[in-house]
Amino acid sequence: MTGRLFRGPVSWDDYTDALDLRPPPGVAPPPPQFNIAPNTLVPVIRPREHGAPGLEVMLKLWGLIPAWWNKPLSEKKWTSHTARCEEIDESAAFRGAFRYRRCLVPVSGFYLWSGEPGRKVAFSIGVRDAPWFCLAGVWERWGYDGAEYDTFAVLSTEANALVSAHSSRMPVIIRPGAYKRWLDVSQRSVERMFEPLPAEDMIEWPAGEGVGNMRNQHMDVMGKRPKD
């Protein structure tokens, strides 16, 4: 499963054409991020809180911290940036977020590595005919020592034929027609959304050098995407 995502430019019009999103007045859309790593702030899409209608974009830390965690983060020794979809409804770490706080993570793709140790090559993976799309996510609000933090995780599923050349797992990709259903937590039967996107609907290409270097946030990290 990937530990790096990327997102090209997405305008407010792009978001509102696909979602019942209400952009904040006078605020620019989130800027592109070409080397998104765990433990960094990432924009996610969620229903507005306190019963307000519509959706909103909020920054959240990639790496879910359960609400019940009551120790300093320095004592958290397990990774939580991804959640296996097959186990999420039984997972102590993720089941509360899955049942009550789902979100969408807008991306343009993700990175995977292949090859021998020490000589691995990075590849960019995207969706055909889609400059951006959404991954299934869950989020949580964690409070400690008088402060609150919003965190999230990306759901993973078994890899399709394209991704399996690089990894046994891939992110759960939500089709646009299912965005509303995924975000509606009253909809409990969402297992069909966990099926991997078919390989023929995806595209891969060599990534540029510097993927994995947190300081490298330039477009050339994702490489040159071929024409779909």
N, C-alpha and C positions, 0 to 999 in steps of 0.2 A: 504494500500500500504506500502511496506517495506521502512524502513529508514536505513537498514543495508545490505551491500553486502559483498561477499567474493570472492577471486580469488586465486586459487592454482598456482603452478608453470606452466608457459607457456613459451616455448622456442621460439627463433626466427624462428626455423624451423616449429613449430606449427603454428605461425602466417603466415608465407609465404606460407605454404601449403594451407591455406584457403583464403588468400587475396593477392592482388598485393601490398604487403608491402615491403618497402625498409628500412631495418634496418640500423641505423647509424653505420659506421665502428668503430670497437673497443669499442662499448658500449654494456653492458649487457642488456638483456631484463628486463622489470620492475619486481621487486621482488614480491613474493606473498604478498597479504594483506588479512587477515582473519577477519577483523572487520572494514569494510569501512563505514564511517559515513558521512552525509552531512557536508559541510564546510571543507572538507579535499581534498587534491590533489589526483587525480585518473588518471591513463593513459586511454586515449580514442584514437580511430582510426578515422582519418579524411583524406580527400583528401589533398594532398600537395598544398600549396598556390601558387599564382602567376602563375597558369597554368602549374606548374611542373607536370610531369606524376607520377602516383603511389600514394600510401598512406603512411602515417606516424603515429607514436604513439607520442602523446603529453600529458603532464600533464595539467589537467584543474581542477579548483575548482568545487566541486559538490554543485551546488546551483546557477542557472542561474541568472545573473544580466542583465536586458535589456540595450541595448546601450543608450536608452534615459534617464535612471536613472541619475539624476544630483545632488544627495544628498549624504552625507556620509553614509556608510553602517550601521552605528549605528542607522540611521533613517528608515531603511528598516525593517518593522515589519511583512512582509508576507513571507511565505515559498515558495521556488521556486526550490526545488530539484527534483520534479516530475511535469509532465505536462499531463493532461488528454487528451488522443488522440482524443476523441470526440469533444473537444473544441479548439484544438491547432491552427487550421487555423483561428480562430476568436479571439484568446487571444492576448491582447495588449502586454503581457509579452513575449509570446513565438512565435507568428506567424512569425516574421521576421527571427528568427533562423530556424524555421521549413521550411520556403520557400527557404532559402539561405545557411544554415550551419547545415547540418545533420552529425551525427557521430555515431560510434558504441562503445559500452562500454563493453569490454571483462570481463567476470566474470565466476566464477564456480558455483555461486548460490546466493541466498538471504535468509535472516532470516525473520521469522514471529513468532508472539507470540499468544498463545491461553490459555484460562483459566480465572478464576475469578481474579478481581483486587487484586493485592498483591500476587497472587499465579500463575501468568502466566508462562508458559513454552515456551522456544524458540525452534523452529524447523528450520532445514536447508532444503531448497528447491532447487533442481537441475534438470537437464535434463538427461534423461536416455541415457546411452552410450555416454556421452559427458562430459569429464573432464573440458571443458570450452566452452562457447558459448557467443553470443553477444546480448546485449540489444539495443533497439532503443534509440538514444539520439539526442539532438540538442545542439548547442553551440553558444556562443556569446562572443564578445570582448568588454569589458567595460573599458572606460577611465575616470579617475578622478584625479584631482590635479596633472597632469603631469605623471601619471603612467597608465599602461594598465594591465588588468587582463583577462585571458581566463576562462570562466565559462561554465557549462553545466547542463542540466537536463535530466532525464530519463523519457520516455513516459510510461504512465500507461494505462491499459485497464481493462475491467471487468474480474473478477476472473473465472477460470475454476472450475470444480467440486473438484479438489484436493485442490486448494488454498482457495476456498470459505469456507472451514472449519476454516480458520484462518483470512481471510480478504475478503472484497468485491472487492478489486483491486489487480492487479499484474502487474509487468513490461511487456512491449511489448518485446517479444523475437523474434528476426529476424532469420529465417532459413538461413543456409549457402548459399543456392542457391540464396537468395535474398539480400545478402550483397551489391553487386554492385548496384542494383537498388535503395536500400535505400539511398546510399551515392550520387547517381546522382540526384541533385536537379532539373534537367530538367524533371525528372519523377514526375509529379504532382499527378498522380492517384496511391496512395500507401495505400489506406484505407484497402485493404484486408490484408495487413501486420499487421494491428492493431488487428486482431482476436486473442483471447487468444490461446496459444499453447494447444493442447488437453491434458487432464489430464493423459491419458495413456502414453504420451511421457515424463512425469515428474516423479520425485521421491522425497520423503521426509524422514527425519530421525531426531531424537532428537539432538539438538545442545548441545554443552558442556556448562558448566557454564562460566559466564563472558562475554557473548555477551551483548553489550551495554556499557561495560567498555572500554573506548577509549584506555587505556594503554595495554589492552590484545589483542595482535596481533598474538598469537600462533595458530598453526594448530588445537590444541584440542578444540578451540572455536567452530569450525564447526561440531564437533562430528565425529563419525566414520561412514562414508558413507557405506551403505550396498552394496553388489554386485548387479549390475543391472540385 
